[in-house]
Amino acid sequence: MSFVSVKELEDKLQVETYAKMNLLIERGQGAYVWTNEGERYLDLYGGHAVCATGHCHPHVVASLKAQLNKLIFYSNIVYSEVRAKAAEKLVSVAPKSLKKVFFCNSGAEANENAMKMARLVTGRKKIVSFSGSFHGRTADAISATFLGNYRKLAEPNVPFHVCAEFGSVESVKKTADEETAAIIIEPIQSMAGVREAEPEFFVFLRRFCDEKGILLIFDEIQTGMGRTGNWFFAGSPLSGFVEPDILTLAKSLGSGVPVGACLVNERVAKSIKRNDLGTTFGGGMLAVAAVIATIEAIEIDGMLEKIVKAEKYLREKIKQVPEVKDVFGKGGILAIEFYEDAAGFYEKLLKNKIITGTSANPFRLRLLPPLCIGKEEIDLLIEALKR
Ligand SMILES: Cc1ncc(COP(=O)(O)O)c(C=O)c1O
């Protein structure tokens, strides 16, 4: 089908959601995707922060094909070897206190269940999240979202959600108390424009939560699975080695196969009883096969090291572009800040066959590339920016 006829059909039959790029993407490999007309695009947006292993990584494709030939799905009411091994593999790379996993289907579902668990464990209702936060579009997750007008769109919101200033110790002290079930935080606020906090802030949050009996939730839906050059933000130098009580994952977890997860520590796990949580599709065979294959692909290709090198190279090379004011973020979650509006750069890069992402900060363009990018891809970006 031609671009025009596909566009016509989608626009006619799909409820309008995102502003779409005028691209008809047909296939992908590594950091690149191709249109129906065979034009190659460099995907520095990683299929919406999802394809950390790159598009159609051969190991992921082979693992999924093998699983498809065996069994596509059975729910959690039966045992499954591939599910057991996926949990084992995920826990083996997770921060050491997070020893159990609840598989679900998306980021919003992971955050819903994380907040539900926090209320069940503590017997409290209040949830504290942060200015600039984005946690998903379902009822509880959107009520914890203080970026833009998302919350307003879902009124009436779930009660007992309050907002503290991102990165401010004083604001947390004023907002959270002995009635708070959880503090939920995106360790790097991606949609807000890749906003960061100091490691000392996370060290403070951990100590404060322990003092007040509050559970700490890290939403690592974007920062998890190696994106920062560490398996997770939690337990890394970026967080001052702090580990939360619950860590939520989705996006890169299945290399594009929809899958989410909550990793929890012993305190949380032992308070959750049978029937407290549930989901039909969570932990399905195809999804968990994707989890194993994703972790293995990152390991086989040394992607954690690769993305750290790529970030270093990008920061050096970008000095050649006078329009760039600064670069924010870590590893493969970066924002380029321009002196002028970033929207024009987004459009021009697209014309130069490079896909990037916008953000809520009009001066910042986001890069959430596959973790396999190297000099070649960064040179393409720099040359295009110079043009
Ligand atoms: C930090 C963060 N949390 C939660 C979500 C929601 O994930 P999903 O769209 O899979 O529900 C997103 C999605 O962009 C996200 O970036």
Ligand as a Chemical Component Dictionary entry (heavy atoms), coordinates in Angstrom:
data_LIG
# 
_chem_comp.id                   LIG 
_chem_comp.type                 NON-POLYMER 
_chem_comp.pdbx_formal_charge   0 
_chem_comp.three_letter_code    LIG 
# 
loop_
_chem_comp_atom.comp_id 
_chem_comp_atom.atom_id 
_chem_comp_atom.alt_atom_id 
_chem_comp_atom.type_symbol 
_chem_comp_atom.charge 
_chem_comp_atom.model_Cartn_x 
_chem_comp_atom.model_Cartn_y 
_chem_comp_atom.model_Cartn_z 
_chem_comp_atom.pdbx_ordinal 
LIG C1 C1 C 0 8.305 7.105 33.138 1  
LIG C2 C2 C 0 7.088 6.462 32.568 2  
LIG N1 N1 N 0 6.244 5.822 33.388 3  
LIG C3 C3 C 0 5.125 5.215 32.901 4  
LIG C4 C4 C 0 4.807 5.242 31.568 5  
LIG C5 C5 C 0 3.565 4.553 31.062 6  
LIG O1 O1 O 0 3.920 3.422 30.349 7  
LIG P1 P1 P 0 2.868 2.763 29.322 8  
LIG O2 O2 O 0 2.689 3.709 28.196 9  
LIG O3 O3 O 0 3.532 1.463 28.923 10 
LIG O4 O4 O 0 1.618 2.534 30.090 11 
LIG C6 C6 C 0 5.653 5.909 30.680 12 
LIG C7 C7 C 0 5.326 5.993 29.235 13 
LIG O5 O5 O 0 5.785 6.833 28.506 14 
LIG C8 C8 C 0 6.824 6.529 31.189 15 
LIG O6 O6 O 0 7.663 7.190 30.383 16 
# 
loop_
_chem_comp_bond.comp_id 
_chem_comp_bond.atom_id_1 
_chem_comp_bond.atom_id_2 
_chem_comp_bond.value_order 
_chem_comp_bond.pdbx_ordinal 
LIG C1 C2 SING 1  
LIG C2 N1 SING 2  
LIG C2 C8 DOUB 3  
LIG N1 C3 DOUB 4  
LIG C3 C4 SING 5  
LIG C4 C5 SING 6  
LIG C4 C6 DOUB 7  
LIG C5 O1 SING 8  
LIG O1 P1 SING 9  
LIG P1 O2 DOUB 10 
LIG P1 O3 SING 11 
LIG P1 O4 SING 12 
LIG C6 C7 SING 13 
LIG C6 C8 SING 14 
LIG C7 O5 DOUB 15 
LIG C8 O6 SING 16 
# 
